[in-house]
């Protein structure tokens, strides 16, 4: 029997494997167990990285490779699990509600927001949402559990794209058909689960028996497909109902439908038809309207509110949003003054340290809250204060003679990661503060049941900006991203609902724009880099998007949030 050698990253050993053996057999033969490094929780092997490229467990090895088996503690393992779970949901919906259409819209804190739509379109050409009852949800959950218990295998075949588009149109999945048509590919891979066929843009697990942990709960007009907890995949994420963020996502999805671009396939077609500049203009006009609405809210409370706090995750466009809101406030006769919250850091030696003994600059304790609260209260009392300037090179607070006081029409605008955390201003009258949460909450999907991650959207923004402004390579940005995300999860996301207003900085044309800038940067990452796996995933994702041309990018106005990332901003 012919054998090959593989190096297994999980146990650091060389192993003999039968030539042509699938990865699932190799993992089982050598007893590979996946444990979360922090919690110790176990996860089944869900997929593998073969020479840093993501592969399904059905993948067969015919030459020697480096192999790392991954579970739910790995982002690509989680994606494989969730994609597969969505397919189980699709099968259950088609069996129980054959006259309804499943749409998986966007991520929620507890999972994915889904709706069932009526098969018959309304007069506007849209399929109205069908309100699902608790009894319907119970039936759906029970059928999914039966499919999981049956341990049905996922299959895959490659067929002519023309046949695939016919299949999806017959299944009332026009966004899938339009996406495949816009790509112009001859062959398309189609997954099967029993007699149900669908397309997913990444690996699935081998069979439904892997998907034991999930739940569904009613949410809005639809429901949330709850997925396992990243640190404890044996438990489902608890249901969190963040209505303000959910409303912002729903508003964006509704707007995409209104302008007729509710999937990447339609966006691609619009760009290929020469409508890119039109889409840029209408998207920017919508942003301007939203900035004006927030400024109006601030103006209506002008007798009370004197401080505006703006927070949001990395690359959400906080800086541009601050400047645009300030501009709209000026239009209304207010006089905005801007202070950076970063100037209120403790001196370096007083900064708390994390579990690794490193300075934790993202913790709330890194800020001198007593000094910040004292200065804010003095400003609210009409007193003059000397504003500090933090010297990041020396790690010390300095004073350079910048003095400030607030007059009747003055309003203070401050932006920072802790701006929505009430503990930051515990000694300040909360009624004097207006809080804004800014994030790129895209609701545009690849198709009916393949969503676009808001985190991926922001990562692409940051890759482009870091390379242009900060001299940071795409590889470095990718390798730092998990740490950035942990900080957001700890310091920003728990306080989203404290916002008085939510600004969605997503722009419908930004993925085609970001593809133009990010794709060549990602292709520079070498195959032996630890960032290569993520670079390949992002490149495969961008393959589904038609890029803007330089002449179209020129139409993006100099005040656009996108100019914060690609340059040319005049704010």
C-alpha positions as CSV (number, residue, x, y, z in Angstrom):
1,X,0.0,0.0,0.0
2,X,1.5,3.3,-1.1
3,X,1.9,5.9,1.7
4,X,2.9,9.6,2.0
5,X,4.3,11.6,4.8
6,X,2.4,14.5,6.4
7,X,3.5,16.9,9.0
8,X,0.7,17.5,11.5
9,X,0.8,20.9,13.1
10,X,-1.6,19.8,15.9
11,X,0.8,17.4,17.5
12,X,4.1,18.5,15.8
13,X,4.8,15.1,14.4
14,X,5.4,13.4,11.1
15,X,2.8,10.8,10.2
16,X,2.4,8.1,7.5
17,X,-0.9,8.4,5.6
18,X,-2.3,6.1,2.9
19,X,-2.0,7.7,-0.6
20,X,-5.3,9.2,-1.5
21,X,-6.8,9.0,2.0
22,X,-9.3,11.8,2.9
23,X,-8.4,14.2,5.7
24,X,-11.2,12.8,7.8
25,X,-9.6,9.4,7.9
26,X,-6.2,10.8,8.8
27,X,-7.6,12.8,11.6
28,X,-9.5,9.8,13.0
29,X,-6.5,7.4,12.6
30,X,-4.2,9.6,14.6
31,X,-6.7,10.6,17.2
32,X,-6.5,14.4,16.6
33,X,-8.4,16.3,19.2
34,X,-9.1,20.0,19.0
35,X,-9.1,22.0,22.3
36,X,-9.6,25.7,22.9
37,X,-6.3,27.0,24.3
38,X,-8.1,29.2,26.8
39,X,-11.1,27.2,28.0
40,X,-9.9,23.7,27.2
41,X,-13.3,23.0,25.6
42,X,-13.2,20.2,23.0
43,X,-14.4,20.5,19.4
44,X,-14.6,17.9,16.7
45,X,-12.3,18.3,13.7
46,X,-14.3,20.4,11.2
47,X,-11.9,21.2,8.4
48,X,-8.1,21.4,7.8
49,X,-5.5,23.8,6.5
50,X,-3.3,22.0,3.9
51,X,-0.2,24.1,3.3
52,X,-2.2,27.0,4.8
53,X,-5.1,26.5,2.4
54,X,-8.5,25.7,3.8
55,X,-9.8,22.2,2.7
56,X,-12.9,20.1,3.5
57,X,-12.3,16.9,5.3
58,X,-13.2,14.9,2.2
59,X,-10.1,16.3,0.5
60,X,-7.7,13.5,-0.5
61,X,-3.9,13.8,-0.1
62,X,-1.8,12.4,-2.9
63,X,1.5,14.1,-2.0
64,X,3.2,15.1,1.2
65,X,1.8,18.2,3.0
66,X,1.8,20.2,6.1
67,X,-1.7,19.7,7.7
68,X,-3.4,21.6,10.5
69,X,-6.7,20.2,11.6
70,X,-9.1,22.9,12.9
71,X,-12.3,22.9,15.0
72,X,-14.8,25.5,16.2
73,X,-12.1,27.5,18.0
74,X,-10.7,28.5,14.6
75,X,-12.5,31.2,12.6
76,X,-12.5,28.9,9.5
77,X,-13.8,26.0,11.5
78,X,-16.7,28.2,12.8
79,X,-17.5,29.3,9.2
80,X,-17.6,25.7,8.0
81,X,-19.9,24.8,10.8
82,X,-22.2,27.7,10.3
83,X,-22.4,27.3,6.5
84,X,-23.3,23.6,7.0
85,X,-25.9,24.5,9.6
86,X,-27.5,27.0,7.1
87,X,-27.8,24.1,4.7
88,X,-29.7,22.0,7.3
89,X,-32.0,25.0,7.9
90,X,-32.6,25.3,4.1
91,X,-33.5,21.7,3.8
92,X,-35.9,21.8,6.8
93,X,-37.6,25.0,5.4
94,X,-38.1,23.4,2.0
95,X,-39.6,20.3,3.5
96,X,-41.9,22.1,6.0
97,X,-42.7,25.3,4.1
98,X,-42.3,24.5,0.4
99,X,-44.2,27.7,-0.6
100,X,-41.8,29.9,1.3
101,X,-38.3,31.3,0.5
102,X,-35.5,31.3,3.1
103,X,-33.3,34.4,3.3
104,X,-30.3,34.6,5.7
105,X,-29.8,38.3,6.1
106,X,-27.0,39.2,8.4
107,X,-25.2,38.4,11.7
108,X,-26.7,39.1,15.1
109,X,-24.8,38.8,18.4
110,X,-26.4,35.4,18.9
111,X,-26.2,34.0,15.3
112,X,-27.8,34.8,12.0
113,X,-31.0,36.7,11.3
114,X,-33.3,34.8,8.9
115,X,-36.7,35.5,7.3
116,X,-39.2,33.4,5.4
117,X,-40.7,35.2,2.4
118,X,-43.8,34.6,0.5
119,X,-43.3,32.8,-2.8
120,X,-45.7,35.2,-4.6
121,X,-44.1,38.7,-5.1
122,X,-46.1,41.8,-4.4
123,X,-46.9,44.7,-6.8
124,X,-43.5,46.2,-6.1
125,X,-41.8,42.9,-7.2
126,X,-40.6,42.2,-3.7
127,X,-41.5,39.0,-1.8
128,X,-43.2,40.1,1.5
129,X,-42.0,38.6,4.8
130,X,-44.1,35.8,6.2
131,X,-44.5,36.1,10.0
132,X,-43.3,32.8,11.5
133,X,-45.1,31.6,14.7
134,X,-43.7,29.9,17.8
135,X,-45.3,26.6,16.6
136,X,-43.6,27.0,13.2
137,X,-40.3,27.6,15.0
138,X,-40.8,24.5,17.1
139,X,-41.5,22.4,14.0
140,X,-38.5,23.9,12.2
141,X,-36.2,23.2,15.2
142,X,-37.5,19.6,15.5
143,X,-37.0,18.9,11.8
144,X,-33.4,20.3,11.9
145,X,-32.7,18.1,14.9
146,X,-34.0,15.0,13.0
147,X,-31.7,15.9,10.0
148,X,-28.7,16.2,12.4
149,X,-29.5,12.9,14.1
150,X,-29.7,11.1,10.7
151,X,-26.1,12.1,10.1
152,X,-26.7,12.7,6.4
153,X,-23.6,13.3,4.2
154,X,-23.1,16.6,2.3
155,X,-22.3,16.0,-1.3
156,X,-20.8,18.2,-4.0
157,X,-20.8,18.1,-7.8
158,X,-19.6,20.4,-10.6
159,X,-22.1,21.3,-13.3
160,X,-22.5,23.8,-16.1
161,X,-23.2,27.3,-14.7
162,X,-26.1,27.6,-17.2
163,X,-27.8,24.6,-15.6
164,X,-27.1,26.0,-12.1
165,X,-28.8,29.3,-12.9
166,X,-31.9,27.4,-14.2
167,X,-31.9,25.3,-11.0
168,X,-31.8,28.3,-8.7
169,X,-34.5,30.2,-10.6
170,X,-36.7,27.2,-10.3
171,X,-36.0,27.3,-6.5
172,X,-36.9,31.0,-6.3
173,X,-33.3,32.0,-5.6
174,X,-32.8,34.7,-8.2
175,X,-29.9,36.3,-6.3
176,X,-27.8,33.1,-6.6
177,X,-28.6,32.9,-10.3
178,X,-27.7,36.5,-10.9
179,X,-24.4,36.2,-9.0
180,X,-23.4,33.1,-11.1
181,X,-24.3,34.9,-14.3
182,X,-22.4,38.0,-13.4
183,X,-19.2,35.9,-12.8
184,X,-19.2,34.4,-16.3
185,X,-17.8,31.0,-15.1
186,X,-18.4,27.9,-17.2
187,X,-18.6,25.4,-14.2
188,X,-20.1,25.9,-10.8
189,X,-19.9,23.7,-7.7
190,X,-23.2,22.7,-6.2
191,X,-23.7,21.1,-2.7
192,X,-26.3,18.5,-2.0
193,X,-28.1,17.3,1.2
194,X,-30.4,14.5,0.2
195,X,-32.5,15.9,-2.6
196,X,-31.8,19.5,-1.6
197,X,-29.2,21.4,-3.6
198,X,-27.6,24.7,-2.9
199,X,-24.4,26.7,-3.3
200,X,-22.0,27.7,-0.4
201,X,-18.8,29.6,-0.9
202,X,-16.5,27.6,1.3
203,X,-16.1,24.2,2.9
204,X,-18.8,22.3,4.6
205,X,-18.4,19.6,7.4
206,X,-18.6,16.0,6.2
207,X,-22.1,15.3,7.5
208,X,-25.0,16.7,9.5
209,X,-24.1,14.7,12.6
210,X,-21.4,17.3,13.3
211,X,-24.0,20.0,13.9
212,X,-25.5,19.0,17.2
213,X,-25.4,22.5,18.8
214,X,-27.8,25.1,17.6
215,X,-31.2,26.7,18.4
216,X,-33.7,29.1,16.8
217,X,-35.5,31.9,18.5
218,X,-38.1,34.4,17.1
219,X,-36.7,37.8,16.3
220,X,-38.5,40.7,14.6
221,X,-40.4,39.5,11.5
222,X,-38.2,36.4,11.3
223,X,-35.9,34.4,13.6
224,X,-32.3,34.0,14.8
225,X,-30.4,30.8,14.0
226,X,-28.3,30.6,17.1
227,X,-24.9,29.0,16.8
228,X,-22.3,27.6,19.3
229,X,-20.2,29.8,21.6
230,X,-16.7,30.3,20.2
231,X,-15.0,29.4,23.5
232,X,-17.5,26.6,24.4
233,X,-18.9,24.9,21.2
234,X,-21.0,22.5,23.4
235,X,-23.2,25.5,24.3
236,X,-25.4,27.7,22.1
237,X,-24.9,31.5,22.2
238,X,-27.5,33.0,24.5
239,X,-30.1,35.2,22.8
240,X,-29.3,38.9,22.9
241,X,-31.8,41.3,21.6
242,X,-29.9,44.4,20.5
243,X,-32.8,46.3,18.9
244,X,-30.9,49.4,17.8
245,X,-28.2,47.5,15.8
246,X,-30.8,45.1,14.4
247,X,-32.9,48.0,13.3
248,X,-29.9,49.6,11.5
249,X,-29.1,46.4,9.7
250,X,-32.8,46.0,8.7
251,X,-33.0,49.5,7.5
252,X,-29.9,48.9,5.3
253,X,-31.4,45.7,3.9
254,X,-34.7,47.5,3.2
255,X,-32.8,50.3,1.4
256,X,-30.9,47.8,-0.7
257,X,-34.2,46.3,-1.8
258,X,-35.7,49.8,-2.6
259,X,-32.8,50.7,-5.0
260,X,-32.9,47.2,-6.5
261,X,-29.5,46.0,-5.4
262,X,-30.2,43.3,-2.8
263,X,-27.3,41.0,-3.6
264,X,-23.8,41.0,-5.0
265,X,-25.1,39.6,-8.3
266,X,-27.3,42.7,-8.9
267,X,-24.5,45.0,-7.8
268,X,-22.1,43.3,-10.3
269,X,-24.6,43.7,-13.1
270,X,-25.2,47.3,-12.3
271,X,-21.5,48.0,-12.4
272,X,-21.1,46.1,-15.7
273,X,-24.0,48.1,-17.1
274,X,-22.2,51.3,-16.3
275,X,-24.2,52.4,-13.3
276,X,-21.3,52.7,-10.8
277,X,-21.3,56.5,-10.6
278,X,-25.1,56.5,-10.1
279,X,-24.8,54.0,-7.2
280,X,-21.9,56.1,-5.7
281,X,-24.0,59.3,-5.8
282,X,-27.2,57.8,-4.3
283,X,-25.2,56.0,-1.6
284,X,-23.4,59.2,-0.6
285,X,-26.7,61.2,-0.6
286,X,-28.1,58.6,1.8
287,X,-25.1,59.1,4.1
288,X,-25.5,62.9,4.0
289,X,-29.2,62.5,5.0
290,X,-28.3,60.3,7.9
291,X,-25.6,62.7,9.2
292,X,-28.2,65.5,9.0
293,X,-30.7,63.4,11.0
294,X,-28.2,62.9,13.8
295,X,-27.3,66.6,13.8
296,X,-31.1,67.4,14.0
297,X,-31.4,65.1,17.1
298,X,-28.5,66.9,18.7
299,X,-30.0,70.3,17.9
300,X,-33.4,69.4,19.3
301,X,-31.7,68.8,22.7
302,X,-29.4,71.8,22.4
303,X,-30.6,73.3,25.7
304,X,-29.4,70.2,27.6
305,X,-26.8,68.3,25.5
306,X,-23.3,69.8,25.4
307,X,-21.2,66.7,24.7
308,X,-21.4,64.3,21.8
309,X,-19.5,61.0,22.2
310,X,-18.8,58.8,19.1
311,X,-17.6,55.2,19.4
312,X,-17.3,52.3,17.0
313,X,-15.1,49.3,16.1
314,X,-11.9,49.5,14.0
315,X,-12.2,51.0,10.5
316,X,-15.9,51.9,11.0
317,X,-15.2,55.5,9.9
318,X,-15.5,57.2,13.3
319,X,-13.1,60.0,12.4
320,X,-15.0,60.9,9.2
321,X,-18.3,60.5,11.0
322,X,-17.2,62.9,13.7
323,X,-16.2,65.5,11.1
324,X,-19.4,65.1,9.0
325,X,-21.7,65.3,12.1
326,X,-19.8,68.4,13.2
327,X,-20.3,69.9,9.8
328,X,-24.0,69.3,9.9
329,X,-24.2,70.8,13.4
330,X,-22.5,73.9,12.0
331,X,-25.3,74.1,9.3
332,X,-27.8,74.3,12.2
333,X,-25.9,77.1,13.9
334,X,-24.0,75.1,16.5
335,X,-20.3,75.5,17.0
336,X,-18.7,72.1,17.4
337,X,-15.3,71.8,19.2
338,X,-13.4,68.5,19.0
339,X,-11.2,66.9,21.7
340,X,-9.6,63.5,21.3
341,X,-10.3,61.1,24.2
342,X,-6.8,59.6,23.6
343,X,-5.4,62.7,25.3
344,X,-6.7,61.5,28.6
345,X,-4.6,58.4,28.8
346,X,-2.7,57.7,32.0
347,X,1.1,58.1,31.9
348,X,2.7,55.0,30.6
349,X,3.9,53.8,34.0
350,X,0.4,54.0,35.4
351,X,-1.2,52.0,32.6
352,X,-2.6,48.6,33.6
353,X,-1.2,45.4,32.2
354,X,-2.9,42.4,30.6
355,X,-2.5,38.7,31.5
356,X,0.7,38.6,29.4
357,X,2.3,41.4,31.3
358,X,1.9,43.8,28.4
359,X,0.5,47.3,28.7
360,X,-3.3,47.2,28.0
361,X,-3.9,50.4,26.2
362,X,-7.5,49.4,25.2
363,X,-8.7,48.8,28.8
364,X,-10.9,51.5,30.4
365,X,-8.3,51.6,33.2
366,X,-5.7,53.0,30.7
367,X,-7.6,56.3,30.9
368,X,-7.4,58.8,33.7
369,X,-11.1,58.9,34.3
370,X,-10.9,61.2,37.4
371,X,-9.1,63.9,35.4
372,X,-11.5,63.4,32.4
373,X,-14.6,63.7,34.5
374,X,-13.3,66.7,36.4
375,X,-12.5,68.6,33.1
376,X,-15.8,67.7,31.5
377,X,-17.8,68.9,34.6
378,X,-15.7,72.2,34.6
379,X,-16.5,72.7,31.0
380,X,-20.2,72.1,31.6
381,X,-20.1,74.6,34.4
382,X,-18.8,77.3,32.0
383,X,-15.2,77.2,33.3
384,X,-12.1,77.4,31.2
385,X,-9.8,74.3,31.2
386,X,-6.4,73.6,29.7
387,X,-6.8,70.6,27.4
388,X,-4.0,68.0,27.6
389,X,-2.0,66.5,24.8
390,X,-0.8,62.9,25.1
391,X,2.8,62.3,23.8
392,X,2.6,58.7,22.6
393,X,6.4,58.7,22.0
394,X,7.3,59.5,25.6
395,X,4.1,57.9,27.1
396,X,3.3,61.1,29.0
397,X,0.6,63.7,29.2
398,X,1.7,67.2,28.3
399,X,0.1,70.6,28.3
400,X,0.8,73.0,25.5
401,X,-1.4,76.0,26.4
402,X,-4.6,74.9,24.6
403,X,-7.4,76.4,26.6
404,X,-11.1,75.8,26.1
405,X,-14.5,76.8,27.5
406,X,-18.0,76.2,26.2
407,X,-20.2,79.1,25.2
408,X,-24.0,78.9,24.6
409,X,-23.8,77.5,21.0
410,X,-20.7,75.4,21.6
411,X,-20.9,71.6,21.6
412,X,-18.0,69.3,22.4
413,X,-17.4,66.3,20.2
414,X,-15.2,63.4,21.5
415,X,-14.4,60.1,19.7
416,X,-13.0,57.0,21.3
417,X,-13.5,53.2,21.9
418,X,-15.0,53.7,25.4
419,X,-17.3,56.5,24.4
420,X,-20.5,54.4,24.9
421,X,-19.4,53.0,28.2
422,X,-21.3,54.8,31.0
423,X,-18.4,54.0,33.5
424,X,-16.2,56.4,31.5
425,X,-18.2,59.4,32.6
426,X,-19.7,58.1,35.9
427,X,-19.3,61.6,37.5
428,X,-20.9,63.5,34.6
429,X,-24.7,64.2,34.2
430,X,-25.7,61.6,31.6
431,X,-28.5,63.9,30.3
432,X,-25.8,66.3,29.0
433,X,-24.3,63.6,26.7
434,X,-25.4,62.4,23.3
435,X,-23.9,59.1,22.2
436,X,-23.4,57.9,18.6
437,X,-22.4,54.4,17.6
438,X,-20.8,54.2,14.1
439,X,-20.1,50.9,12.3
440,X,-20.1,49.4,8.8
441,X,-23.3,47.3,9.2
442,X,-23.6,45.9,5.7
443,X,-26.7,43.9,5.0
444,X,-25.8,43.2,1.4
445,X,-25.4,39.5,0.9
446,X,-23.7,37.3,-1.7
447,X,-27.0,35.7,-2.3
448,X,-30.1,34.5,-0.5
449,X,-28.3,32.5,2.2
450,X,-24.7,33.5,2.1
451,X,-24.0,36.7,4.1
452,X,-21.1,39.2,4.0
453,X,-19.4,39.6,7.3
454,X,-19.2,43.1,8.6
455,X,-15.9,42.2,10.2
456,X,-14.5,41.2,6.8
457,X,-15.7,44.5,5.4
458,X,-13.9,46.5,8.1
459,X,-10.7,44.3,7.7
460,X,-10.5,45.2,4.0
461,X,-10.9,48.9,4.8
462,X,-8.1,48.6,7.4
463,X,-5.8,46.7,5.1
464,X,-6.1,49.5,2.5
465,X,-5.7,52.3,5.0
466,X,-2.9,50.8,7.0
467,X,-0.8,50.2,3.9
468,X,-1.5,53.7,2.5
469,X,-1.1,55.8,5.7
470,X,0.7,53.9,8.3
471,X,3.2,51.8,6.3
472,X,1.8,48.6,7.8
473,X,1.8,45.6,5.4
474,X,-1.4,43.6,4.7
475,X,0.2,40.7,6.4
476,X,0.8,42.7,9.6
477,X,-2.8,44.0,9.6
478,X,-4.3,40.5,9.2
479,X,-2.1,39.1,12.0
480,X,-3.2,41.9,14.4
481,X,-6.9,41.6,13.5
482,X,-7.8,38.9,16.0
483,X,-6.4,41.0,18.8
484,X,-8.3,44.0,17.5
485,X,-11.5,42.0,17.5
486,X,-11.0,40.8,21.0
487,X,-10.7,44.4,22.2
488,X,-13.9,45.3,20.4
489,X,-15.7,42.4,21.9
490,X,-14.6,43.5,25.4
491,X,-14.8,47.3,25.1
492,X,-17.2,48.3,22.4
493,X,-19.9,45.7,21.5
494,X,-21.3,45.3,25.0
495,X,-22.3,49.0,25.0
496,X,-23.8,49.4,21.5
497,X,-27.3,49.8,22.8
498,X,-26.3,52.8,24.9
499,X,-26.2,54.9,21.8
500,X,-28.8,57.6,21.2
501,X,-28.2,57.3,17.5
502,X,-26.6,54.6,15.3
503,X,-24.8,55.6,12.1
504,X,-24.3,52.8,9.6
505,X,-21.2,53.7,7.6
506,X,-21.5,50.9,5.1
507,X,-21.7,52.0,1.5
508,X,-23.1,49.7,-1.2
509,X,-20.3,50.4,-3.6
510,X,-17.4,49.9,-1.2
511,X,-16.7,46.2,-1.9
512,X,-16.1,46.9,-5.6
513,X,-14.0,49.8,-4.6
514,X,-12.0,47.9,-1.9
515,X,-11.4,45.1,-4.4
516,X,-9.5,47.5,-6.7
517,X,-7.1,48.4,-3.8
518,X,-7.0,45.3,-1.6
519,X,-6.6,42.5,-4.2
520,X,-3.1,43.4,-5.3
521,X,-2.0,43.9,-1.7
522,X,-3.4,40.5,-0.6
523,X,-1.7,38.7,-3.5
524,X,1.7,39.8,-2.2
525,X,1.4,37.7,0.9
526,X,3.6,34.6,0.5
527,X,2.3,31.0,0.9
528,X,4.6,30.4,3.9
529,X,3.2,33.4,5.8
530,X,0.9,32.8,8.8
531,X,-1.5,35.3,7.2
532,X,-1.7,33.4,3.9
533,X,-4.8,31.4,4.8
534,X,-6.8,34.5,5.6
535,X,-5.4,36.3,2.5
536,X,-6.6,33.4,0.3
537,X,-10.0,33.4,1.9
538,X,-10.4,37.2,1.3
539,X,-9.2,36.9,-2.3
540,X,-11.8,34.1,-2.9
541,X,-14.5,36.3,-1.4
542,X,-13.4,39.2,-3.6
543,X,-13.6,37.0,-6.7
544,X,-17.4,37.3,-6.4
545,X,-17.2,41.1,-6.8
546,X,-16.7,43.1,-9.9
547,X,-14.2,45.9,-9.2
548,X,-14.7,49.6,-9.9
549,X,-12.5,51.2,-12.5
550,X,-10.2,54.2,-11.6
551,X,-12.5,56.6,-13.5
552,X,-15.4,55.4,-11.4
553,X,-13.5,55.7,-8.1
554,X,-12.8,59.4,-9.1
555,X,-16.5,60.0,-8.7
556,X,-16.3,59.3,-4.9
557,X,-16.6,62.7,-3.3
558,X,-13.8,64.1,-1.2
559,X,-16.0,64.2,1.9
560,X,-16.9,60.5,1.6
561,X,-16.1,58.1,4.5
562,X,-14.3,56.0,1.8
563,X,-11.7,58.8,1.4
564,X,-10.6,58.0,5.0
565,X,-9.3,54.7,3.6
566,X,-8.3,55.4,0.0
567,X,-7.1,59.0,0.4
568,X,-8.2,62.3,-1.1
569,X,-10.4,63.5,1.8
570,X,-10.9,67.2,2.2
571,X,-12.7,67.2,5.6
